[in-house]
């Protein structure tokens, strides 16, 4: 298979792969999904081969995202996502708590959503 990408598209793909692998593997410890680590390594090796050397480095015989890459803003994007997910989950849990933890259905969906929006306003 061959995919034609511009350098900017490939750079964006690296971000997507890194973020996806972070979400899937960052909390797994030794039980990582190796297939995603391997794909990330393969793509960062391609980056190095295609003029983006600063984005990749070797670590224990494997190509990994470089320290410069990891410290270049990608974790701010991940943190922004994590914060938003946290507050949305918290708003939903508090809304459901206020209603004695009902199962969400068509009859109560609008009320739960309204309560969630009120909590999100408070959090902001």
Number of C-alpha atoms within 10 A of each C-alpha: 2 4 6 7 10 9 13 9 11 16 17 12 14 18 17 14 19 25 17 15 19 16 13 14 17 11 10 11 7 8 8 14 12 12 10 17 19 14 14 22 21 14 21 25 21 16 20 16 11 10 10 14 14 13 20 24 19 12 10 6 7 14 20 22 23 17 12 12 17 15 10 11 10 14 15 12 11 14 11 11 11 13 11 12 12 12 16 17 13 16 23 20 15 17 22 20 11 12 14 9 12 12 10 12 9 8 8 13 12 12 15 22 15 12 19 22 16 13 18 16 10 9 11 6
